[in-house]
Amino acid sequence: MKTGPVEFRKIGSTNEVKKMIKKELKELIKAMKMLIEAKTINLEIETKIDKIRLKDFIKHVEKQGLNMSDDDHSSWPDDFEEDWE
């Protein structure tokens, strides 16, 4: 086990450090932008797939004899309220 003094790597002048940090930040921002763009595309595709799956599910349910359309509002809450009184 080495127990000598800790050695530090010399980075350079303050100007060099600023340039290095600036370069690193630019790369980080580019990577974040790419990540956001990829996630946006992924969400758009997932949304399209979900819409297709929903349409397919509605067709399947309607083939089974159930109506899933928005046009036919169920009246059961009104019927229930009338029977309750």
Buried (B, 14 or more C-beta within 10 A) or exposed (E): EEEEEEEEEEEEEEEEEEEEEEEEEEEEEEEEEEEEEEEEEEEEEEEEEEEEEEEEEBEEEEEEEEEEEEEEEEEEEEEEEEEEE
